[in-house]
Amino acid sequence: MPNAAYRRLKTRFARIATLGEAASMLHWDASAMMPPGGGAARGEQLAALAGLSHELLTAPIVAEDLEIATAEGPWEETNLALMVRTHARATALPTELVEASARANSACEKIWREAKAQADFARVAPALAEVVRLQRETAQALAAALSMDPYDALMDGYQRGVTAADVEPVFAAYEAFLAEALPRAEAIQAARPVALPLPGPFPVAAQRDLCARLSARIGLDYGHARLDESLHPFCGGTPTDVRITTFYDEQDVAKAMLGVLHETGHALYERGLPAAFARQPVGEAAGMAAHESQSLIVEMQACRSDAFLGFLGGELRAAFGGDAAAYAPGNLARHWRRVERGFIRVDADEITYPAHVILRFRLERAMIQGTLEVADLPGAWNEGMQRMLGITPPDDTKGCLQDIHWHDGAFGYFPSYTLGAMAAAQLMKAARAAEPGLDAALAQGDMAPLLSWLRVHVHGKGSLLGFQDLLRAATGRPLDPQDFMDHLRARYLDA
Amino acid sequence: MPNAAYRRLKTRFARIATLGEAASMLHWDASAMMPPGGGAARGEQLAALAGLSHELLTAPIVAEDLEIATAEGPWEETNLALMVRTHARATALPTELVEASARANSACEKIWREAKAQADFARVAPALAEVVRLQRETAQALAAALSMDPYDALMDGYQRGVTAADVEPVFAAYEAFLAEALPRAEAIQAARPVALPLPGPFPVAAQRDLCARLSARIGLDYGHARLDESLHPFCGGTPTDVRITTFYDEQDVAKAMLGVLHETGHALYERGLPAAFARQPVGEAAGMAAHESQSLIVEMQACRSDAFLGFLGGELRAAFGGDAAAYAPGNLARHWRRVERGFIRVDADEITYPAHVILRFRLERAMIQGTLEVADLPGAWNEGMQRMLGITPPDDTKGCLQDIHWHDGAFGYFPSYTLGAMAAAQLMKAARAAEPGLDAALAQGDMAPLLSWLRVHVHGKGSLLGFQDLLRAATGRPLDPQDFMDHLRARYLDA
C-alpha cells in the first residue's frame, strides 16, 4: 500500500515540524524573554528537541516508506520529493561528524567573541580552521549523497536548488555595475544639499507604538503575531504565531522602524504560507534567499520608495513632532538612502551591500574548495575589499572578524542576502506591472496591492517551486540582476 | 549490568524531564505572551511533546531496565523507586482511556464555560457525567496497578503517598474547630473599628515595580526568573528559569501584591530544589500539597504576619503615597485578614477556605466511589455549604459550577490546598523555634531566616521524602492540623 506509506510520512513530517515549532518558540523566548540564568537549561531543551527530530527523521521506517510511497498532483509530488531530500541530507552525515561540528562551532563562536573584541584574528584562527575542516568534510559527505559539488551542497541547505554556477555570473555582472555606479552615485549625492537632522530623541514607548502601528498598517495581523525586543532583531515563531523583534535606540528612530518593516516582510511571508500544507515540507518557505526577498521587497523596495517615504514622514511627525521639512520625503531619503563605502556589512547601503556578500561568497567557497587557508583569510579579505570598494579595514574587527556566520559553522548562507535583494527588485517590477495602483497605494501607506500580489505569486506557493522556478513563474525569468541594477539606477543615478 | 540499566534510566528520565521543561515554557507562553491566533498550533505542540514523553516513558526497554536496575544510597534508591512509580502510573492506563479522557475533559471544559456564565448546571451535567465515568475507570485502572483504593490512586497523582485515610481525621478535626471558631472570629471582628480605606487607584506601572521589588526582597533572583501578567496567576517554568505571573487591578493593590508573594513562595521552592538531581524524579518538588505549603508559608504565614505587614505598609506608602494611618499594620490586617462566609473558594479567607476544600473532597470522593450521581451534585453541594458555613448559594455559578477542576477532569487535587495550608503552619512553627530571629527579620522585610530554614528542610529535599515523611523530618510529626488551628486562634481569636 504505497499511499499508506505516504500518509505515514506526512504524519511523521508533521510531528517533526511540530517539534520544530516548539523549538522556534523556545529560540524566540531565549532571545526576547529568558532571564540569563535560563540559558543552560534552554540549551538542553533545544538539544533534546533537535535530537528527537533527528531520530524521527532517520528511523529505518522512513527510508522504507520513502522507497514505496507515491503521491499525486504537483503539491503532493513535490512534498514527497522534499521529504526525500530532507531525509537524504539528514542521513548523509555520520553522527560523529554532526556532533564534532556542533562542538567545534560552539567552541569557535566563543573564542570569536573575544577575538573580535580584541581585533585578534590569530586567536580564533585555529578554532576556525577546525570549523572549516569539518565543514569541508560535511560538504563532501553531502555532495556524495546528493550528487552535487561540495560548496553547492552547503548552499543547498539554505537555498534549495541554487548553485555557484547560478550565482557567479550574477555576481560578476553586479561587480561590473558597481565599479561604474558607485562613484557616480557618490558624486550625485555630494552635489545635493546636506540632510536636515531629524528631531530627536525619540522616546522608546512612542517608537514601540509607531512600529506596531506601521507593521499592522502594512498587513501584519497581531492576532497572530507579537513585536518584542531583542539584541539582534529577527523574525521567528510559526506561521500562525509569528514573533518579530527589534532594538530601540532613542537617538535613531530609523533603526527600529526600518528594522521592524524588514522583519514584517519576513513575517508576512510566514503568515501567507499555504495553510493546507502547514507542517509539510512543501508548505514551508522556499528558502533563505526567497525569505530575504520578502523582507527586502517590503523594507527596501516598498518602504524606502519615494511614495512610502511621503506617508512615513507624516506618521513620524505625528508621533514625534518637529519641523515638517525634516520629515519631507526628500530629506528622509537623504538619511535612509545614503550611499557610503564602509567596512561593515550590516551597516551597508543597497548599492555596496552586494560587494560585501560577493567577497564573502568567493572567500568561503575557496575555503571549502581548499584553495584558501584560514591563515590567509585576513589578507584575502582586505585585498577583496580594496578591489571592490577601494577601502582597506584598519583591523580585522572591521574585516574578517565582523560576522558570526563562519565562526558558527554557517558556510553557504551569505549569497542568500544578495540573491534576495535581486529577487526583491525583480518581483517588485513584476508586481508594479500587474498592479498599476501599487505606488499610489504606497503613498497612502497601503501595501495591499503589493501584498495581494505576493500572496499569490510567492507566499501561497510555499516550497512548491525552487527559487529559480518561483521567479520564473512570477516574473517570466529566472534570477536576473538587471532589475536590481535598474532599480538602483533609478533610485541613485537618475535623480 | 544493573548499574548500566540505572544509568540508562537516568538518561531517559532526564530527557523526559527536558521535554517537560519545554512544555512548561510553552504553557507559560500560552498564558502570558501568545497572541490568540497561536492557540491551535500551541495545542498541537504540547500534544506532540506529551505524546513523545509518553512514548519515551513506556518504551519496552524501560520496563526491562526497571526490572534489573539497582541504585545505592537514599537519593538514588528513592530516585529509582520514583521511576518505578511513574512508569507504573503511565503504563496502568490503556491509550484509548487516556485519549477518551482527554477528549471528554476538553469537551466538558468548553461546555462548562457556557454553563457557568448562564448558571445552568443541567447544561454541563451530561458532559460532566462522562468525565466522572472516565475518571472512575481511570481510578480503578490505577488502583489495580498500584494496589490502592481508587480515589487514593487519583490523589496520589497530585500528592504522592497521601490517602483519604490521612485526610479524613484531619478534615474532621478542622470541621469541629470551624464550628466554634468562625462565629467567634466574626464577633471579634465586628467589635473592631471599621478599616480605613486604602488610598487608590494604584497605577499598574507602580504596582509592577513594587511586586518585582518585593519578590526580589524576599529572595527571588531575577537572573533566574520573570514576572509577567496573565488572566489566572500561576508559577511555571523550570527551576533555573522560573516564571511567575499576576493580574493587576488599579483599584486593589492587594490582588496583585499578595498574589505575587504567593507565587514567589512557589518559585522559591522550585529555585531551591536540589540541583544535583535536576531532571530526575527525586529532584522534583514533593507534590502539590508540599508546593502549596510553600506558597502559603510565604503569603499567609510570613507576609500577612503582623511583623511583615509593618514592613509592607512602609513600602506601600512609599510607592503610592497617602495617609500613614491607612498603612498601619492593624489597618492592613483589617483589609487582608478579614473573615467572611462567602460562596467562592478563591476569594475565601484563611479560616473558611478549608470548608470549601472539605466539601469538595467529600463530594469528589463520593462521585469516584459511585455514591453520588452528577445529577445530585448541586443539591449535595448546597446542603454541604449550608452545614459548614451556614449559607446557601443563590445559584450554581456561585455553587458547584465555580471551579474548573472537575469539569477538566481533575479529581483528587482539591485536598492539596488545605493540606498545604496546614503544613505551612506546621513548618512555620518549627522554623520559628529553630530561628528565633525570624519574626524580627520579617519586620524588616527580611525573609532570609525563614528561607534558609526552608531550603534545608523542604526545598533541598526534593522528592527524597513523601509529604508525611517530609513533615516528620522537618517538624517531628506527620501532618497535624493543631498547628494550623493554633495559628488561626492566635491571629483571629486571641487578639
HADDOCK unambig.tbl for C-alpha pairs under 7 A between the chains (distance, minus, plus):
assign (segid A and resid 15 and name CA) (segid B and resid 48 and name CA) 6.70 0.50 0.50
assign (segid A and resid 18 and name CA) (segid B and resid 44 and name CA) 6.99 0.50 0.50
assign (segid A and resid 18 and name CA) (segid B and resid 45 and name CA) 5.50 0.50 0.50
assign (segid A and resid 18 and name CA) (segid B and resid 48 and name CA) 6.98 0.50 0.50
assign (segid A and resid 19 and name CA) (segid B and resid 45 and name CA) 6.56 0.50 0.50
assign (segid A and resid 22 and name CA) (segid B and resid 45 and name CA) 6.04 0.50 0.50
assign (segid A and resid 35 and name CA) (segid B and resid 222 and name CA) 6.97 0.50 0.50
assign (segid A and resid 35 and name CA) (segid B and resid 223 and name CA) 5.37 0.50 0.50
assign (segid A and resid 35 and name CA) (segid B and resid 224 and name CA) 5.51 0.50 0.50
assign (segid A and resid 35 and name CA) (segid B and resid 225 and name CA) 6.06 0.50 0.50
assign (segid A and resid 35 and name CA) (segid B and resid 226 and name CA) 6.84 0.50 0.50
assign (segid A and resid 35 and name CA) (segid B and resid 241 and name CA) 6.76 0.50 0.50
assign (segid A and resid 36 and name CA) (segid B and resid 223 and name CA) 5.65 0.50 0.50
assign (segid A and resid 36 and name CA) (segid B and resid 224 and name CA) 6.65 0.50 0.50
assign (segid A and resid 37 and name CA) (segid B and resid 223 and name CA) 5.28 0.50 0.50
assign (segid A and resid 37 and name CA) (segid B and resid 224 and name CA) 4.60 0.50 0.50
assign (segid A and resid 37 and name CA) (segid B and resid 240 and name CA) 6.16 0.50 0.50
assign (segid A and resid 37 and name CA) (segid B and resid 241 and name CA) 6.43 0.50 0.50
assign (segid A and resid 38 and name CA) (segid B and resid 224 and name CA) 6.05 0.50 0.50
assign (segid A and resid 38 and name CA) (segid B and resid 240 and name CA) 5.47 0.50 0.50
assign (segid A and resid 38 and name CA) (segid B and resid 241 and name CA) 4.72 0.50 0.50
assign (segid A and resid 44 and name CA) (segid B and resid 18 and name CA) 6.97 0.50 0.50
assign (segid A and resid 45 and name CA) (segid B and resid 18 and name CA) 5.48 0.50 0.50
assign (segid A and resid 45 and name CA) (segid B and resid 19 and name CA) 6.57 0.50 0.50
assign (segid A and resid 45 and name CA) (segid B and resid 22 and name CA) 6.06 0.50 0.50
assign (segid A and resid 48 and name CA) (segid B and resid 15 and name CA) 6.66 0.50 0.50
assign (segid A and resid 48 and name CA) (segid B and resid 18 and name CA) 6.95 0.50 0.50
assign (segid A and resid 222 and name CA) (segid B and resid 35 and name CA) 6.98 0.50 0.50
assign (segid A and resid 223 and name CA) (segid B and resid 35 and name CA) 5.38 0.50 0.50
assign (segid A and resid 223 and name CA) (segid B and resid 36 and name CA) 5.65 0.50 0.50
assign (segid A and resid 223 and name CA) (segid B and resid 37 and name CA) 5.26 0.50 0.50
assign (segid A and resid 224 and name CA) (segid B and resid 35 and name CA) 5.52 0.50 0.50
assign (segid A and resid 224 and name CA) (segid B and resid 36 and name CA) 6.65 0.50 0.50
assign (segid A and resid 224 and name CA) (segid B and resid 37 and name CA) 4.59 0.50 0.50
assign (segid A and resid 224 and name CA) (segid B and resid 38 and name CA) 6.04 0.50 0.50
assign (segid A and resid 225 and name CA) (segid B and resid 35 and name CA) 6.07 0.50 0.50
assign (segid A and resid 226 and name CA) (segid B and resid 35 and name CA) 6.84 0.50 0.50
assign (segid A and resid 240 and name CA) (segid B and resid 37 and name CA) 6.14 0.50 0.50
assign (segid A and resid 240 and name CA) (segid B and resid 38 and name CA) 5.48 0.50 0.50
assign (segid A and resid 241 and name CA) (segid B and resid 35 and name CA) 6.77 0.50 0.50
assign (segid A and resid 241 and name CA) (segid B and resid 37 and name CA) 6.42 0.50 0.50
assign (segid A and resid 241 and name CA) (segid B and resid 38 and name CA) 4.72 0.50 0.50
